[in-house]
Amino acid sequence: MRALILLLPLALAGGLYLWFSQRTTAPDDVATPGVEAPAAPEVPEAFEPETVDLQGLREAPKLRDEAPVRPAVDARYPLEVDLVLIQPGQPDASDKEMRAGAKAVLRGRLHDDHGAPIVGRVIFEAGANKGRELACASDGTFLASDLYPGLSIVRADSGRGYSSLREVRLGQFGNTELNIAFGPRSSARVTGRVQNERGEPIADAQVSVDGQRTTTNEEGRFEVYRTTAGQILVEVEAEGFALYREQLPVARGAQVDPDRLVFQLEKEAILDLEVLGNVGTRGPALVYLFPAGGQRINSMRGQRTFPWYRINPIEVQPGLQNTIRGLAPGHVTVMAFKPGAIAKPEKQNQKLNAGKRASLKIELVPGPSLTGRVVREGKPVAG
């Protein structure tokens, strides 16, 4: 009797185990009497969305394993797209300037001889950021984190009669610092001379030293006071000669010997540009010249000598000829841009010879266009 009592719980546990095992391991295709089997979920067919290029050519949908095209259905989560037509540099409805790709940073400080802050301004005079102006805070610091990368020419204005013109290179996602001291103790005196390739002096040449302008005398000599110390920018131009630029390190309180600072100019090359095809938006085409095969280098100080920022971009009205003077001899690459149009070919190479004139024609053709239709609840939306 005791053995029977002990075996009853074990038998009951074993029966329950066998019953649950059959419930959980029953085949999927065994139907339960009186109950309909649920429908199998639909597996979406392999399908790639239709692609449309901007030249108006529609490509057929690409299917994997020749799967049939699915019928068009309403998207469960419709895609909403806001389109804004805006000219570069213009503000949108929020008065915020559209500046895609502007990720370079320029920071610095303006101060006097004793380190006291100067509340001045930093103005971009050439380059992709031309027209931007940065105001200094009460401690003399300035900062901009939404600048276009590349070469920029900036003028630091103290508001006290001193100013400085500098060349800065801005890197994408990079930080560039510019600190300038203004005052009598931080100034320098720069003298030099300008000559041609034969060593003959060039009179009446326009010389800009750190933004301070002067003219050479009959001996080709010039003198500039109150030049702010640092890596200063020098620009020289004279009629019949190619433009010239150079950077010079000048220490505070220094006096540069005129015989040590000599700028040698070469005969200019002239280029006549003409744009053919009045297509795209109204207004001129923007033509850019780039050095091809390397830039001209000053053999004494190892620097490029031509200020490309002084001529680019060149505005050329379609159907009219534009003459560019003061170019350096050598090979250049020419590219043109105009909204709604593209240049054919995209770029051209042109050789420029000293003392000679060259001509180049740029053909514009209609650019790619994007067309579409706006509807709301199946009805077209105007405006």
C-alpha positions in Angstrom: 0.0 0.0 0.0 2.8 2.4 0.9 4.5 1.7 -2.5 1.3 2.4 -4.3 0.9 5.8 -2.6 4.5 6.8 -3.6 4.0 5.7 -7.2 0.7 7.7 -7.8 2.4 11.2 -7.7 5.2 10.0 -10.1 2.7 8.6 -12.6 0.6 11.8 -12.5 3.8 14.0 -13.1 4.8 11.8 -16.0 1.4 12.0 -17.7 1.4 15.8 -17.4 4.9 15.9 -19.0 3.8 13.8 -22.0 0.7 15.9 -22.5 2.6 19.2 -22.6 5.2 17.7 -24.9 2.7 16.8 -27.5 1.1 20.3 -27.3 4.4 22.1 -28.0 5.9 19.8 -30.6 2.8 19.3 -32.7 3.5 19.9 -36.5 2.4 23.2 -37.9 0.4 21.6 -40.7 -1.9 19.6 -38.3 -5.2 21.3 -38.3 -7.2 21.6 -35.1 -10.8 20.4 -35.7 -13.3 23.3 -36.0 -10.5 26.0 -36.2 -9.3 27.6 -39.4 -5.6 27.9 -39.8 -4.3 31.5 -40.0 -3.3 32.8 -43.4 0.5 32.9 -44.0 1.9 36.5 -44.0 2.7 37.9 -47.4 6.4 38.1 -48.1 7.2 41.3 -50.1 8.7 40.6 -53.5 12.2 41.7 -54.3 11.9 45.2 -55.7 14.1 48.2 -56.2 12.6 51.6 -56.5 12.4 53.4 -59.7 15.3 55.8 -60.5 15.1 59.0 -62.5 18.1 60.9 -63.7 17.9 64.7 -63.9 18.2 64.8 -67.7 14.6 63.6 -68.1 15.5 59.9 -68.8 13.4 57.5 -66.9 14.9 54.1 -66.3 12.8 51.0 -65.9 12.4 49.5 -62.4 15.2 47.0 -61.7 13.8 43.7 -60.4 15.7 40.9 -58.7 15.1 37.4 -60.3 12.5 39.0 -62.6 10.0 39.4 -59.8 6.7 41.0 -61.0 6.1 44.7 -60.4 4.0 45.3 -57.3 0.9 47.5 -57.8 1.2 51.1 -56.6 -0.1 51.6 -53.1 -0.3 54.5 -50.8 2.8 54.8 -48.6 2.2 54.0 -45.0 4.5 56.8 -44.0 4.4 59.5 -46.7 7.6 61.4 -47.4 7.3 65.2 -46.9 9.9 67.3 -48.7 10.3 71.1 -48.3 11.9 72.7 -51.3 13.4 76.2 -51.1 14.6 78.0 -54.2 17.2 80.5 -53.0 20.2 82.3 -54.5 23.6 81.6 -52.9 24.1 84.0 -50.0 20.5 85.2 -49.7 18.6 84.6 -46.5 15.6 82.4 -46.3 12.3 83.1 -44.5 14.0 82.8 -41.2 16.6 85.5 -42.2 19.3 82.8 -41.9 21.8 82.6 -44.7 22.1 79.3 -46.6 25.7 78.2 -46.1 25.9 74.5 -46.9 29.5 73.1 -46.6 30.7 76.1 -44.5 32.5 74.3 -41.7 35.8 76.2 -41.4 36.6 78.2 -38.2 38.5 81.5 -37.8 39.2 82.8 -34.3 41.5 85.4 -32.9 42.0 88.7 -31.0 42.8 92.3 -31.7 44.8 94.2 -29.0 47.1 97.1 -28.5 50.8 97.3 -27.7 50.2 96.5 -24.0 47.7 93.6 -24.6 44.6 95.6 -23.9 41.6 94.5 -26.0 40.6 96.5 -29.1 36.9 96.2 -30.1 37.4 96.3 -33.9 36.2 94.4 -37.0 37.5 91.6 -39.3 36.2 92.0 -42.9 36.6 89.4 -45.6 37.7 91.2 -48.8 38.4 88.3 -51.2 37.7 84.6 -51.4 34.6 82.5 -50.9 33.7 84.4 -47.7 33.8 87.9 -49.4 31.5 90.3 -47.7 31.4 88.6 -44.3 32.2 90.8 -41.3 33.0 89.7 -37.8 32.7 92.1 -34.8 35.0 91.8 -31.9 33.7 91.2 -28.4 34.5 93.5 -25.5 37.7 91.4 -24.8 38.8 91.9 -28.4 38.1 88.3 -29.5 36.2 87.3 -32.7 35.0 83.9 -33.8 33.2 82.5 -36.9 32.5 78.7 -37.2 30.5 78.8 -40.5 33.1 79.9 -43.0 33.9 78.3 -46.4 37.3 76.6 -46.6 40.0 77.8 -48.8 42.0 81.0 -49.2 40.6 84.3 -47.8 41.9 87.8 -47.7 40.8 89.6 -44.5 41.2 93.2 -43.2 41.4 93.7 -39.5 40.2 97.2 -38.6 41.1 98.6 -35.2 38.8 101.6 -35.5 41.7 103.8 -34.3 43.4 104.5 -37.6 45.3 101.2 -37.8 44.3 98.4 -40.1 46.0 95.2 -41.4 45.5 93.1 -44.5 46.2 89.4 -44.1 46.0 86.2 -46.1 44.4 83.2 -44.2 44.0 79.6 -45.2 40.8 78.0 -43.8 40.6 74.3 -43.6 37.3 72.3 -43.6 36.5 71.4 -40.0 39.8 73.1 -39.1 40.6 76.0 -36.7 42.7 79.0 -37.9 43.9 81.7 -35.5 44.7 85.3 -36.3 46.0 87.6 -33.6 47.0 91.1 -34.4 48.5 93.9 -32.2 48.0 97.5 -33.2 50.0 100.5 -32.0 53.2 102.4 -32.5 55.4 99.8 -30.8 53.9 97.0 -32.9 54.4 98.8 -36.2 57.2 98.3 -38.6 58.8 100.4 -41.4 59.0 98.6 -44.8 61.0 100.0 -47.8 61.8 98.2 -51.1 61.9 98.6 -54.8 60.1 97.3 -57.9 61.9 96.3 -61.1 61.3 94.5 -64.4 63.0 91.3 -65.6 66.0 93.3 -66.8 66.5 94.9 -63.4 65.2 98.3 -64.5 63.1 100.3 -62.0 59.3 100.5 -62.6 57.9 103.9 -61.7 54.3 104.6 -60.6 53.8 101.0 -59.5 51.0 100.6 -57.0 52.3 98.8 -53.9 50.1 97.6 -51.0 52.0 96.5 -47.8 49.7 95.0 -45.2 46.9 97.1 -46.7 48.8 100.4 -46.6 49.0 101.7 -50.2 51.8 103.7 -51.8 53.4 104.4 -55.2 57.0 103.9 -56.4 59.1 106.8 -57.4 61.3 107.1 -60.6 63.8 104.8 -59.1 61.2 102.2 -58.4 61.4 102.7 -54.6 58.6 102.8 -52.1 58.3 103.3 -48.3 55.4 102.3 -46.0 55.1 103.3 -42.3 52.8 101.9 -39.6 52.9 98.4 -41.0 51.5 96.0 -38.4 54.0 93.3 -37.5 53.4 89.7 -38.4 53.0 87.7 -41.6 52.0 90.7 -43.8 50.7 90.6 -47.4 52.3 92.6 -50.2 50.6 93.2 -53.5 52.2 95.0 -56.5 50.6 96.1 -59.8 51.9 98.2 -62.7 50.5 99.0 -66.1 51.7 96.4 -68.7 52.9 93.9 -66.0 51.5 90.9 -64.4 50.0 91.2 -60.9 52.3 90.1 -58.0 51.7 89.0 -54.4 53.9 87.8 -51.6 53.8 87.2 -47.9 56.6 88.6 -45.7 57.4 88.0 -42.0 58.0 91.4 -40.3 58.9 91.8 -36.6 57.5 94.6 -34.5 59.6 97.7 -34.6 61.6 96.4 -37.6 63.0 98.5 -40.5 63.3 96.5 -43.7 66.3 97.4 -45.8 65.2 98.6 -49.3 67.9 96.6 -51.1 66.8 93.4 -49.4 63.2 93.7 -50.5 63.0 93.6 -54.3 59.9 92.7 -56.3 60.5 91.7 -60.0 57.5 92.0 -62.3 57.1 90.3 -65.7 55.2 91.4 -68.8 51.5 90.8 -68.6 49.5 88.3 -70.7 46.0 89.3 -71.9 43.0 87.1 -72.3 39.8 87.9 -74.2 36.9 85.8 -72.9 33.5 85.3 -74.7 30.6 83.2 -73.6 28.4 81.7 -76.2 24.8 80.6 -75.5 22.4 82.8 -73.5 20.8 79.9 -71.6 20.0 79.4 -67.9 19.1 82.2 -65.6 19.5 85.8 -66.4 22.8 87.6 -65.7 26.4 86.9 -66.4 28.3 83.7 -66.3 31.1 83.4 -63.6 34.4 82.4 -65.2 37.3 81.1 -63.0 41.0 80.8 -64.0 43.2 78.3 -62.3 46.9 77.7 -62.7 47.6 74.5 -64.7 50.8 72.6 -64.1 51.8 74.4 -61.0 51.8 78.0 -59.9 54.6 80.6 -60.6 57.0 80.5 -57.7 59.4 83.2 -56.4 62.8 81.5 -56.6 64.2 83.6 -53.7 61.5 83.1 -51.2 59.7 80.0 -52.6 56.2 81.4 -52.8 53.5 81.6 -55.5 53.5 85.0 -57.0 50.2 85.5 -58.7 47.1 86.7 -56.7 44.4 84.6 -58.3 41.9 86.0 -55.8 42.3 89.4 -57.5 40.6 88.3 -60.7 38.3 85.4 -59.8 35.4 85.2 -60.4 35.2 87.0 -63.8 31.7 88.1 -64.8 31.1 87.6 -68.5 27.8 88.5 -70.0 26.8 86.0 -72.8 27.3 87.5 -76.2 29.8 90.1 -75.0 33.6 90.0 -74.8 35.5 90.6 -71.5 39.2 91.4 -71.5 41.4 90.4 -68.6 44.7 92.1 -68.2 47.6 91.7 -65.8 47.7 87.9 -66.1 50.9 85.9 -65.5 52.3 83.9 -68.5 51.8 80.2 -68.4 49.1 77.6 -68.7 45.6 78.2 -67.1 42.5 76.0 -66.7 39.3 77.9 -67.5 35.9 76.9 -66.0 32.5 78.7 -66.3 29.4 78.4 -64.1 25.9 79.7 -64.6 22.6 78.5 -62.9 20.6 76.5 -65.4 23.5 76.0 -67.8 26.7 73.9 -68.1 29.9 74.6 -70.1 30.8 72.3 -72.9 33.5 71.2 -72.4 33.5 71.4 -68.6 37.0 72.9 -68.5 39.5 74.2 -71.1 43.2 74.8 -71.0 44.7 77.9 -72.4 48.4 79.0 -72.8 49.2 82.6 -72.0 52.3 84.3 -73.3 54.0 87.3 -71.9 53.2 90.5 -73.9 50.7 88.7 -76.1 46.9 88.4 -76.4 44.9 85.2 -76.4 41.2 84.6 -76.9 38.9 81.9 -75.6 35.3 81.1 -76.3 33.1 79.2 -73.8 29.9 77.5 -75.0 27.0 77.1 -72.6 24.2 74.6 -73.1 21.1 74.1 -71.0 21.8 72.3 -67.8 19.9 69.4 -66.2 16.4 70.2 -65.2 14.1 68.8 -62.5 10.3 68.7 -63.0 7.6 67.5 -60.8 4.0 67.9 -59.7 2.5 68.8 -56.3 -0.8 67.4 -55.3 -2.8 67.4 -52.1 -5.4 64.6 -51.7 -5.2 63.9 -55.4 -5.7 67.5 -56.5 -3.0 69.8 -57.9 -1.7 72.6 -55.6 -0.9 75.9 -57.3 1.5 78.5 -56.0 
